[in-house]
Amino acid sequence: MANKKIGTITHFFDRISVGIIKLDGKLKVGDKVRIQGGTTNFEQEISEIQFEHESIPEGKKSQEVGVKVIERVREGDIVYIL
């Protein structure tokens, strides 16, 4: 099965290692994702999703949510659901 694009990184907070994802679909805590871009390429499980500084179990299409990332991400990187 091909990886499905779930969103795009719009911002990265390096001090707290959080990427902001503009969602094209649903993203749940526990989902596995691949984040890919010009110099970015890694997989991780989503451990927490935040929306307006509140933890939520699931992000919905067109929301911009914050997720803790294990590596640096960059604006424009694509997030795929695995």
Jmol script that loads the backbone (N, CA, C; Angstrom):
load data "model"
ATOM      1  N   MET A   1       0.852  -1.200   0.000  1.00  0.00           N
ATOM      2  CA  MET A   1       0.000   0.000   0.000  1.00  0.00           C
ATOM      3  C   MET A   1       0.888   1.252   0.000  1.00  0.00           C
ATOM      4  N   ALA A   2       0.585   2.176  -0.839  1.00  0.00           N
ATOM      5  CA  ALA A   2       1.359   3.426  -0.915  1.00  0.00           C
ATOM      6  C   ALA A   2       1.034   4.285   0.305  1.00  0.00           C
ATOM      7  N   ASN A   3       2.028   5.042   0.750  1.00  0.00           N
ATOM      8  CA  ASN A   3       1.797   5.954   1.863  1.00  0.00           C
ATOM      9  C   ASN A   3       0.855   7.057   1.403  1.00  0.00           C
ATOM     10  N   LYS A   4      -0.057   7.448   2.292  1.00  0.00           N
ATOM     11  CA  LYS A   4      -1.043   8.468   1.958  1.00  0.00           C
ATOM     12  C   LYS A   4      -0.622   9.787   2.619  1.00  0.00           C
ATOM     13  N   LYS A   5      -0.610  10.849   1.835  1.00  0.00           N
ATOM     14  CA  LYS A   5      -0.267  12.167   2.382  1.00  0.00           C
ATOM     15  C   LYS A   5      -1.351  12.582   3.378  1.00  0.00           C
ATOM     16  N   ILE A   6      -0.902  12.958   4.574  1.00  0.00           N
ATOM     17  CA  ILE A   6      -1.854  13.356   5.610  1.00  0.00           C
ATOM     18  C   ILE A   6      -1.748  14.845   5.925  1.00  0.00           C
ATOM     19  N   GLY A   7      -0.619  15.471   5.514  1.00  0.00           N
ATOM     20  CA  GLY A   7      -0.468  16.894   5.809  1.00  0.00           C
ATOM     21  C   GLY A   7       0.885  17.441   5.409  1.00  0.00           C
ATOM     22  N   THR A   8       1.071  18.718   5.729  1.00  0.00           N
ATOM     23  CA  THR A   8       2.299  19.440   5.389  1.00  0.00           C
ATOM     24  C   THR A   8       2.780  20.205   6.620  1.00  0.00           C
ATOM     25  N   ILE A   9       4.099  20.188   6.837  1.00  0.00           N
ATOM     26  CA  ILE A   9       4.678  20.953   7.947  1.00  0.00           C
ATOM     27  C   ILE A   9       4.622  22.441   7.593  1.00  0.00           C
ATOM     28  N   THR A  10       4.083  23.245   8.519  1.00  0.00           N
ATOM     29  CA  THR A  10       4.023  24.691   8.282  1.00  0.00           C
ATOM     30  C   THR A  10       4.990  25.455   9.187  1.00  0.00           C
ATOM     31  N   HIS A  11       5.440  24.803  10.282  1.00  0.00           N
ATOM     32  CA  HIS A  11       6.322  25.504  11.211  1.00  0.00           C
ATOM     33  C   HIS A  11       7.041  24.476  12.075  1.00  0.00           C
ATOM     34  N   PHE A  12       8.203  24.858  12.602  1.00  0.00           N
ATOM     35  CA  PHE A  12       8.952  23.983  13.505  1.00  0.00           C
ATOM     36  C   PHE A  12       9.487  24.806  14.664  1.00  0.00           C
ATOM     37  N   PHE A  13       9.235  24.323  15.886  1.00  0.00           N
ATOM     38  CA  PHE A  13       9.759  24.962  17.089  1.00  0.00           C
ATOM     39  C   PHE A  13      10.914  24.101  17.577  1.00  0.00           C
ATOM     40  N   ASP A  14      12.149  24.536  17.310  1.00  0.00           N
ATOM     41  CA  ASP A  14      13.289  23.662  17.612  1.00  0.00           C
ATOM     42  C   ASP A  14      13.544  23.468  19.100  1.00  0.00           C
ATOM     43  N   ARG A  15      13.296  24.470  19.916  1.00  0.00           N
ATOM     44  CA  ARG A  15      13.568  24.331  21.359  1.00  0.00           C
ATOM     45  C   ARG A  15      12.750  23.219  21.995  1.00  0.00           C
ATOM     46  N   ILE A  16      11.495  23.075  21.543  1.00  0.00           N
ATOM     47  CA  ILE A  16      10.622  22.047  22.125  1.00  0.00           C
ATOM     48  C   ILE A  16      10.417  20.880  21.165  1.00  0.00           C
ATOM     49  N   SER A  17      11.063  20.938  20.006  1.00  0.00           N
ATOM     50  CA  SER A  17      10.996  19.867  19.005  1.00  0.00           C
ATOM     51  C   SER A  17       9.557  19.512  18.613  1.00  0.00           C
ATOM     52  N   VAL A  18       8.813  20.549  18.236  1.00  0.00           N
ATOM     53  CA  VAL A  18       7.415  20.374  17.836  1.00  0.00           C
ATOM     54  C   VAL A  18       7.232  20.878  16.410  1.00  0.00           C
ATOM     55  N   GLY A  19       6.609  20.055  15.601  1.00  0.00           N
ATOM     56  CA  GLY A  19       6.269  20.442  14.237  1.00  0.00           C
ATOM     57  C   GLY A  19       4.784  20.750  14.143  1.00  0.00           C
ATOM     58  N   ILE A  20       4.444  21.780  13.393  1.00  0.00           N
ATOM     59  CA  ILE A  20       3.039  22.120  13.156  1.00  0.00           C
ATOM     60  C   ILE A  20       2.647  21.522  11.805  1.00  0.00           C
ATOM     61  N   ILE A  21       1.580  20.719  11.810  1.00  0.00           N
ATOM     62  CA  ILE A  21       1.115  20.055  10.586  1.00  0.00           C
ATOM     63  C   ILE A  21      -0.241  20.605  10.198  1.00  0.00           C
ATOM     64  N   LYS A  22      -0.342  21.086   8.962  1.00  0.00           N
ATOM     65  CA  LYS A  22      -1.647  21.456   8.377  1.00  0.00           C
ATOM     66  C   LYS A  22      -2.205  20.156   7.809  1.00  0.00           C
ATOM     67  N   LEU A  23      -3.288  19.664   8.410  1.00  0.00           N
ATOM     68  CA  LEU A  23      -3.798  18.328   8.075  1.00  0.00           C
ATOM     69  C   LEU A  23      -4.679  18.309   6.829  1.00  0.00           C
ATOM     70  N   ASP A  24      -4.468  17.264   6.013  1.00  0.00           N
ATOM     71  CA  ASP A  24      -5.336  16.982   4.854  1.00  0.00           C
ATOM     72  C   ASP A  24      -6.324  15.876   5.193  1.00  0.00           C
ATOM     73  N   GLY A  25      -6.187  15.311   6.372  1.00  0.00           N
ATOM     74  CA  GLY A  25      -7.055  14.209   6.790  1.00  0.00           C
ATOM     75  C   GLY A  25      -6.917  14.012   8.283  1.00  0.00           C
ATOM     76  N   LYS A  26      -7.441  12.879   8.783  1.00  0.00           N
ATOM     77  CA  LYS A  26      -7.415  12.579  10.213  1.00  0.00           C
ATOM     78  C   LYS A  26      -6.061  12.045  10.651  1.00  0.00           C
ATOM     79  N   LEU A  27      -5.607  12.493  11.819  1.00  0.00           N
ATOM     80  CA  LEU A  27      -4.370  11.979  12.413  1.00  0.00           C
ATOM     81  C   LEU A  27      -4.656  11.698  13.877  1.00  0.00           C
ATOM     82  N   LYS A  28      -4.366  10.460  14.315  1.00  0.00           N
ATOM     83  CA  LYS A  28      -4.664  10.050  15.679  1.00  0.00           C
ATOM     84  C   LYS A  28      -3.375   9.764  16.440  1.00  0.00           C
ATOM     85  N   VAL A  29      -3.441   9.914  17.761  1.00  0.00           N
ATOM     86  CA  VAL A  29      -2.341   9.483  18.627  1.00  0.00           C
ATOM     87  C   VAL A  29      -2.148   7.988  18.390  1.00  0.00           C
ATOM     88  N   GLY A  30      -0.887   7.578  18.218  1.00  0.00           N
ATOM     89  CA  GLY A  30      -0.601   6.165  17.949  1.00  0.00           C
ATOM     90  C   GLY A  30      -0.368   5.875  16.473  1.00  0.00           C
ATOM     91  N   ASP A  31      -0.783   6.794  15.590  1.00  0.00           N
ATOM     92  CA  ASP A  31      -0.537   6.611  14.150  1.00  0.00           C
ATOM     93  C   ASP A  31       0.962   6.657  13.881  1.00  0.00           C
ATOM     94  N   LYS A  32       1.386   5.883  12.904  1.00  0.00           N
ATOM     95  CA  LYS A  32       2.781   5.942  12.449  1.00  0.00           C
ATOM     96  C   LYS A  32       2.821   6.831  11.211  1.00  0.00           C
ATOM     97  N   VAL A  33       3.814   7.722  11.173  1.00  0.00           N
ATOM     98  CA  VAL A  33       3.941   8.635  10.035  1.00  0.00           C
ATOM     99  C   VAL A  33       5.374   8.630   9.513  1.00  0.00           C
ATOM    100  N   ARG A  34       5.515   9.036   8.262  1.00  0.00           N
ATOM    101  CA  ARG A  34       6.827   9.324   7.674  1.00  0.00           C
ATOM    102  C   ARG A  34       6.799  10.804   7.313  1.00  0.00           C
ATOM    103  N   ILE A  35       7.870  11.514   7.676  1.00  0.00           N
ATOM    104  CA  ILE A  35       7.985  12.933   7.323  1.00  0.00           C
ATOM    105  C   ILE A  35       9.135  13.035   6.334  1.00  0.00           C
ATOM    106  N   GLN A  36       8.826  13.591   5.157  1.00  0.00           N
ATOM    107  CA  GLN A  36       9.800  13.639   4.072  1.00  0.00           C
ATOM    108  C   GLN A  36       9.879  15.022   3.463  1.00  0.00           C
ATOM    109  N   GLY A  37      11.098  15.403   3.120  1.00  0.00           N
ATOM    110  CA  GLY A  37      11.316  16.670   2.449  1.00  0.00           C
ATOM    111  C   GLY A  37      12.691  16.661   1.816  1.00  0.00           C
ATOM    112  N   GLY A  38      13.188  17.823   1.437  1.00  0.00           N
ATOM    113  CA  GLY A  38      14.495  17.937   0.802  1.00  0.00           C
ATOM    114  C   GLY A  38      15.612  17.271   1.591  1.00  0.00           C
ATOM    115  N   THR A  39      15.654  17.513   2.891  1.00  0.00           N
ATOM    116  CA  THR A  39      16.704  16.930   3.735  1.00  0.00           C
ATOM    117  C   THR A  39      16.105  16.174   4.923  1.00  0.00           C
ATOM    118  N   THR A  40      14.822  15.946   4.893  1.00  0.00           N
ATOM    119  CA  THR A  40      14.124  15.270   5.998  1.00  0.00           C
ATOM    120  C   THR A  40      13.628  13.918   5.503  1.00  0.00           C
ATOM    121  N   ASN A  41      13.813  12.866   6.301  1.00  0.00           N
ATOM    122  CA  ASN A  41      13.259  11.566   5.953  1.00  0.00           C
ATOM    123  C   ASN A  41      13.341  10.655   7.166  1.00  0.00           C
ATOM    124  N   PHE A  42      12.237  10.533   7.910  1.00  0.00           N
ATOM    125  CA  PHE A  42      12.214   9.628   9.063  1.00  0.00           C
ATOM    126  C   PHE A  42      10.781   9.201   9.346  1.00  0.00           C
ATOM    127  N   GLU A  43      10.680   8.116  10.129  1.00  0.00           N
ATOM    128  CA  GLU A  43       9.379   7.614  10.560  1.00  0.00           C
ATOM    129  C   GLU A  43       9.294   7.726  12.070  1.00  0.00           C
ATOM    130  N   GLN A  44       8.088   7.924  12.562  1.00  0.00           N
ATOM    131  CA  GLN A  44       7.879   7.932  14.002  1.00  0.00           C
ATOM    132  C   GLN A  44       6.408   7.667  14.298  1.00  0.00           C
ATOM    133  N   GLU A  45       6.146   7.315  15.551  1.00  0.00           N
ATOM    134  CA  GLU A  45       4.769   7.171  16.016  1.00  0.00           C
ATOM    135  C   GLU A  45       4.358   8.498  16.648  1.00  0.00           C
ATOM    136  N   ILE A  46       3.111   8.879  16.456  1.00  0.00           N
ATOM    137  CA  ILE A  46       2.592  10.122  17.046  1.00  0.00           C
ATOM    138  C   ILE A  46       2.252   9.851  18.511  1.00  0.00           C
ATOM    139  N   SER A  47       2.969  10.531  19.420  1.00  0.00           N
ATOM    140  CA  SER A  47       2.759  10.278  20.853  1.00  0.00           C
ATOM    141  C   SER A  47       1.770  11.271  21.466  1.00  0.00           C
ATOM    142  N   GLU A  48       1.655  12.445  20.842  1.00  0.00           N
ATOM    143  CA  GLU A  48       0.747  13.469  21.370  1.00  0.00           C
ATOM    144  C   GLU A  48       0.396  14.431  20.253  1.00  0.00           C
ATOM    145  N   ILE A  49      -0.850  14.887  20.260  1.00  0.00           N
ATOM    146  CA  ILE A  49      -1.311  15.903  19.300  1.00  0.00           C
ATOM    147  C   ILE A  49      -1.868  17.059  20.120  1.00  0.00           C
ATOM    148  N   GLN A  50      -1.469  18.265  19.749  1.00  0.00           N
ATOM    149  CA  GLN A  50      -2.011  19.435  20.441  1.00  0.00           C
ATOM    150  C   GLN A  50      -2.693  20.368  19.440  1.00  0.00           C
ATOM    151  N   PHE A  51      -3.804  20.919  19.884  1.00  0.00           N
ATOM    152  CA  PHE A  51      -4.532  21.914  19.102  1.00  0.00           C
ATOM    153  C   PHE A  51      -4.848  23.058  20.059  1.00  0.00           C
ATOM    154  N   GLU A  52      -4.400  24.261  19.720  1.00  0.00           N
ATOM    155  CA  GLU A  52      -4.574  25.431  20.592  1.00  0.00           C
ATOM    156  C   GLU A  52      -4.111  25.125  22.013  1.00  0.00           C
ATOM    157  N   HIS A  53      -2.929  24.527  22.134  1.00  0.00           N
ATOM    158  CA  HIS A  53      -2.259  24.226  23.408  1.00  0.00           C
ATOM    159  C   HIS A  53      -2.994  23.215  24.287  1.00  0.00           C
ATOM    160  N   GLU A  54      -3.958  22.489  23.722  1.00  0.00           N
ATOM    161  CA  GLU A  54      -4.651  21.435  24.452  1.00  0.00           C
ATOM    162  C   GLU A  54      -4.327  20.106  23.789  1.00  0.00           C
ATOM    163  N   SER A  55      -4.090  19.056  24.599  1.00  0.00           N
ATOM    164  CA  SER A  55      -3.883  17.725  24.031  1.00  0.00           C
ATOM    165  C   SER A  55      -5.218  17.185  23.526  1.00  0.00           C
ATOM    166  N   ILE A  56      -5.199  16.629  22.318  1.00  0.00           N
ATOM    167  CA  ILE A  56      -6.412  16.050  21.733  1.00  0.00           C
ATOM    168  C   ILE A  56      -6.069  14.640  21.229  1.00  0.00           C
ATOM    169  N   PRO A  57      -7.061  13.733  21.183  1.00  0.00           N
ATOM    170  CA  PRO A  57      -6.772  12.367  20.729  1.00  0.00           C
ATOM    171  C   PRO A  57      -6.609  12.262  19.217  1.00  0.00           C
ATOM    172  N   GLU A  58      -7.174  13.243  18.497  1.00  0.00           N
ATOM    173  CA  GLU A  58      -7.181  13.129  17.037  1.00  0.00           C
ATOM    174  C   GLU A  58      -7.320  14.511  16.396  1.00  0.00           C
ATOM    175  N   GLY A  59      -6.518  14.737  15.348  1.00  0.00           N
ATOM    176  CA  GLY A  59      -6.632  15.975  14.580  1.00  0.00           C
ATOM    177  C   GLY A  59      -7.482  15.719  13.350  1.00  0.00           C
ATOM    178  N   LYS A  60      -8.229  16.715  12.926  1.00  0.00           N
ATOM    179  CA  LYS A  60      -9.124  16.552  11.781  1.00  0.00           C
ATOM    180  C   LYS A  60      -8.658  17.373  10.583  1.00  0.00           C
ATOM    181  N   LYS A  61      -9.170  17.006   9.438  1.00  0.00           N
ATOM    182  CA  LYS A  61      -8.831  17.681   8.187  1.00  0.00           C
ATOM    183  C   LYS A  61      -8.939  19.192   8.334  1.00  0.00           C
ATOM    184  N   SER A  62      -7.946  19.889   7.815  1.00  0.00           N
ATOM    185  CA  SER A  62      -7.808  21.358   7.771  1.00  0.00           C
ATOM    186  C   SER A  62      -7.395  21.997   9.109  1.00  0.00           C
ATOM    187  N   GLN A  63      -7.278  21.212  10.178  1.00  0.00           N
ATOM    188  CA  GLN A  63      -6.737  21.755  11.428  1.00  0.00           C
ATOM    189  C   GLN A  63      -5.223  21.892  11.294  1.00  0.00           C
ATOM    190  N   GLU A  64      -4.646  22.818  12.046  1.00  0.00           N
ATOM    191  CA  GLU A  64      -3.189  22.876  12.190  1.00  0.00           C
ATOM    192  C   GLU A  64      -2.888  22.418  13.603  1.00  0.00           C
ATOM    193  N   VAL A  65      -2.182  21.285  13.702  1.00  0.00           N
ATOM    194  CA  VAL A  65      -1.912  20.681  15.004  1.00  0.00           C
ATOM    195  C   VAL A  65      -0.413  20.618  15.251  1.00  0.00           C
ATOM    196  N   GLY A  66      -0.046  20.593  16.523  1.00  0.00           N
ATOM    197  CA  GLY A  66       1.347  20.447  16.911  1.00  0.00           C
ATOM    198  C   GLY A  66       1.619  19.008  17.305  1.00  0.00           C
ATOM    199  N   VAL A  67       2.743  18.459  16.836  1.00  0.00           N
ATOM    200  CA  VAL A  67       3.157  17.122  17.244  1.00  0.00           C
ATOM    201  C   VAL A  67       4.634  17.152  17.624  1.00  0.00           C
ATOM    202  N   LYS A  68       4.981  16.381  18.655  1.00  0.00           N
ATOM    203  CA  LYS A  68       6.378  16.229  19.072  1.00  0.00           C
ATOM    204  C   LYS A  68       7.073  15.420  17.984  1.00  0.00           C
ATOM    205  N   VAL A  69       8.235  15.891  17.510  1.00  0.00           N
ATOM    206  CA  VAL A  69       8.967  15.165  16.473  1.00  0.00           C
ATOM    207  C   VAL A  69      10.331  14.734  16.998  1.00  0.00           C
ATOM    208  N   ILE A  70      10.817  13.595  16.492  1.00  0.00           N
ATOM    209  CA  ILE A  70      12.078  13.040  16.978  1.00  0.00           C
ATOM    210  C   ILE A  70      13.283  13.598  16.230  1.00  0.00           C
ATOM    211  N   GLU A  71      13.025  14.266  15.102  1.00  0.00           N
ATOM    212  CA  GLU A  71      14.094  14.928  14.349  1.00  0.00           C
ATOM    213  C   GLU A  71      13.592  16.287  13.897  1.00  0.00           C
ATOM    214  N   ARG A  72      14.534  17.110  13.415  1.00  0.00           N
ATOM    215  CA  ARG A  72      14.187  18.434  12.889  1.00  0.00           C
ATOM    216  C   ARG A  72      13.308  18.276  11.647  1.00  0.00           C
ATOM    217  N   VAL A  73      12.260  19.081  11.537  1.00  0.00           N
ATOM    218  CA  VAL A  73      11.442  19.118  10.324  1.00  0.00           C
ATOM    219  C   VAL A  73      11.491  20.526   9.763  1.00  0.00           C
ATOM    220  N   ARG A  74      11.122  20.658   8.512  1.00  0.00           N
ATOM    221  CA  ARG A  74      11.209  21.955   7.842  1.00  0.00           C
ATOM    222  C   ARG A  74       9.890  22.300   7.181  1.00  0.00           C
ATOM    223  N   GLU A  75       9.646  23.600   7.063  1.00  0.00           N
ATOM    224  CA  GLU A  75       8.458  24.095   6.383  1.00  0.00           C
ATOM    225  C   GLU A  75       8.353  23.447   5.002  1.00  0.00           C
ATOM    226  N   GLY A  76       7.184  22.931   4.669  1.00  0.00           N
ATOM    227  CA  GLY A  76       6.993  22.330   3.354  1.00  0.00           C
ATOM    228  C   GLY A  76       7.223  20.819   3.325  1.00  0.00           C
ATOM    229  N   ASP A  77       7.808  20.253   4.412  1.00  0.00           N
ATOM    230  CA  ASP A  77       7.958  18.790   4.464  1.00  0.00           C
ATOM    231  C   ASP A  77       6.569  18.147   4.418  1.00  0.00           C
ATOM    232  N   ILE A  78       6.494  16.986   3.773  1.00  0.00           N
ATOM    233  CA  ILE A  78       5.223  16.270   3.642  1.00  0.00           C
ATOM    234  C   ILE A  78       5.135  15.182   4.706  1.00  0.00           C
ATOM    235  N   VAL A  79       3.943  15.058   5.304  1.00  0.00           N
ATOM    236  CA  VAL A  79       3.698  14.042   6.327  1.00  0.00           C
ATOM    237  C   VAL A  79       2.802  12.970   5.706  1.00  0.00           C
ATOM    238  N   TYR A  80       3.282  11.722   5.742  1.00  0.00           N
ATOM    239  CA  TYR A  80       2.534  10.582   5.198  1.00  0.00           C
ATOM    240  C   TYR A  80       2.117   9.674   6.333  1.00  0.00           C
ATOM    241  N   ILE A  81       0.908   9.118   6.239  1.00  0.00           N
ATOM    242  CA  ILE A  81       0.463   8.126   7.207  1.00  0.00           C
ATOM    243  C   ILE A  81       0.941   6.765   6.714  1.00  0.00           C
ATOM    244  N   LEU A  82       1.436   5.928   7.609  1.00  0.00           N
ATOM    245  CA  LEU A  82       1.950   4.610   7.206  1.00  0.00           C
ATOM    246  C   LEU A  82       0.928   3.518   7.477  1.00  0.00           C
TER     247      LEU A  82
END
end "model"
wireframe off; spacefill off
backbone 0.3
color backbone group
